[in-house]
């Protein structure tokens, strides 16, 4: 049997910072293509690794657009509950969320727990606060000896060790006898083999942050009979430079650097007899600082003085 897997779509009706065009329209185009790919490959169902929705309570317009598309193509969809789509980081708080409404609204939309595969042992791990520590302690252990062992995990499984202050786990820290472990939640793609187990992250479908501009949204075609997988890049996904205003990002970085340098120079300059505003104006002339930088600092000082 064939299945189509996707992750981290983050469907929402608003644009993020530095986003060009219309995020909602773009993600619906990708959803249409995903459904078409599933139909063309005679997929049994579409599998979502979590964070299909950006929030726990999206508008009904968003939910209806999704449900109508799924019903039009007639392909079942099974979804994990990711951290964005739940409430307060716990499954028990998330009975009444957007995913639940989709499951009631459409007979083709189901929780991942309903998915059964004849020739595959599936372990699906939804997000829950502290799930990374549980993965370290318990691992991902399969019971079957002859079935294909597939895991779908929504947790911060990083390709390598990260900050100690951020709760995370690496593939090498997870004890498993699985064949293929699909990792969602972390948006950047990677592929890591640990002994006989392959940890695969195909990257996010929905690009919210400018740091994701170089990710090409993709889906994964799974064949449980042949025990194979194939990454398919979405043709409807625009290049990063058409999705984000990268020029503004660079300007913002340069602007912030100018402000930092300017503020640091205040400490080493003698401005006796001048007001703070006068100090800034005088120093700006000496350092040839851009007018916009000076105005921003003057406005910040005014805000503080008026508090």
Buried (B, 14 or more C-beta within 10 A) or exposed (E): BBBBBBBBBBBBBEBBEBBBEEBBEBBBBBBBBBBEBBEEBEBBBBBBBBBBBBBBEBEEEBBBBBBEBBBEBEBBBBBBBBBBBBBEEEEEEBEEBBBBBBBEBBEBBBBBEEBEBEEBBBBBBBBBEEBBEEBBEEEBEBEEEEBBBBBBBBBBBBBEEBEEEEBBBBBEBBBBBBBBBBBBBBBEBBEBEBEEBBBBBBBBBBBBBBEBBEBBBBBBBBBBEEBEBEBBEBEBBBEBEEBBBBEBBEEBEEBEEBBEEBEEEEEEEEEEEEEBBEBBBEBBEEBEBBEEBBEBBBEEBEEEEEE
